[in-house]
Amino acid sequence: MSDVILEKVKTIYQMYQNGDLGDTTLPEDSNPHLDPSTNENALYFTLPMALNYQRNSYTLWESALKTYEDPETSFVFIPARVITAGYKSVQKALTKYRLALQKNKQTDIWLKLCQTFTELSDGSVIKFANNLDNDVNKIRHFMQKDAKKKFPYLSGNKLCNYWLYVLSKCTAIPCGLNTVRLKGRGYKSLIKQGDLLLEMDVTSIKS
């Protein structure tokens, strides 16, 4: 990383800390504020992430929260119930608040992830991470190399990095990440922080 880019990142981070970037509400702030140590919380920040492709992240997480809070649709956040429910029931629940925009493809993605976590770790994201020593590099390698097809979309490089970042900030999973994510107009440069590559807009900050 060049010194110029590093200084730009430091400038952005300082602006963020000072509140100079305006509204810093993040998409995943739309959440039910569950106990961070629970698997229920980890699943909430995992399953919708795989549907975060070419869409507005804010509306995605707003839809996730509505789906979670509705007793008729909240079962989709419980893998054991998802894989025993009929396909149409899961699809109906995912599309009620437009959590799934592509009703067939994204229902398939959701079902696959629920099957994967059930198969690998009894439906627990926490146990899944623990089985890989809560090591971000081991988790990422397993998802992107060893078992890529088991994690549709979530195994993508950018999305996987962002998911791991969210887990480190919003759950009690001890991934040991040293990361920073700043909300800006766009993300045009890949900046390495700790073990993750995150996209940040550094082009609008003058050196």
Secondary structure, 3 states (H helix, E strand, C coil): CCHHHHHHHHHHHHHHHHCCCCCCCCHHHCCCCCCCCCHHHHHHCCCHHHHCCCCCHHHHHHHHHHHHHCCCCHHHHCHHHHHHCCHHHHHHHHHHCCCCCCCCHHHHHHHHHHHHHHHHHCCCHHHHHHHCCCCHHHHHHHHHHHCHHHCCCCCCHHHHHHHHHHHHHHCCCCCCCCCCCCCCCCCCEEEEECCEEEEECCCCCCC
